[in-house]
Amino acid sequence: MSHPHLLLFTVERIVCALPLSEVRQVVGMVALQPGQKGAPATLNLHGRHIPVYSARILLGLPDRSPLSTDSLVIVRRCAALRVDRVKGVQESPVPLPAPSPPGVLLTEDGTVLIHDLAALLAGGGEGVPLPPAAPAGAEVEAPPFDLERAGRLLQNRARALAQPEEEPHEAALSEILTFRLASREYAVETRYVREVFIIREITPVPGVPDFIAGICAVRGEIISVVDLRRVFSIPEEGLTDLNRVIVLTDGTMTFGILADYITDIGTTPTGDLSPVDPGSTPIGERYLLGVAEGSRFVLDAAAILADRGLVISEAGK
């Protein structure tokens, strides 16, 4: 039985998840309008003011002031959750239960799965199960270095988000997952993304091309992990983490690609992708669908998965 896909995010170093079907889009933190008499803050989403709930408060954790690095998960019920950081998309390890209070369950791997957002909002965080406290030395969110600059950034984002939506047109929408690799942003269509996870261990394989970083086990399945920097001769600029694996599949071929981190998930009209300027990227045209928002290279995951040059035979060739 297939399980639904989840959007993973963190709140005070706790990994949480929300059914992807509930998510409309994810945006960076914006300046919010204070709520009245204890009501939640609001944001102007294309002329409509929607409530913004702090995921920290909903989970019974101490709240803090928003940071420019926070994310807003806008859900289809015309509300938004303020979270620390979006991690990516992954298939749920368990079937979703029937809607019931408090709308949250704790999975075996310690993920806080919000399976019924309406029940969580109605309950105000009562009875929410949480994993044990994170160990000392875990990642701690730091305030922005320049508060004035961060404030201007949030105000600019808010003005952009408040702009009226363009009239819908016939162009099809593609849902894309954006990630950073070697100081540039790339994206793939989420229909080819099976899951995203943080690397725990990759086993090197002797005698394979240098673009194969190694193999790893995912839910009992052994998959190869590909370094796209090596495949496409992408210059290695600045510091890289390469601590995320995006598992791509078309139902026939499956392998992972390395990424520094996940930056966004949202939709883009396929007809609005711009052509790739010659010389702007070493990636061949056959592996690109176009450029979104001026600087985000949208990869053709179908072409990458179909490339027989990325398939390693038993002879290691």
Disulfide bonds with the S-S distance in Angstrom:
none
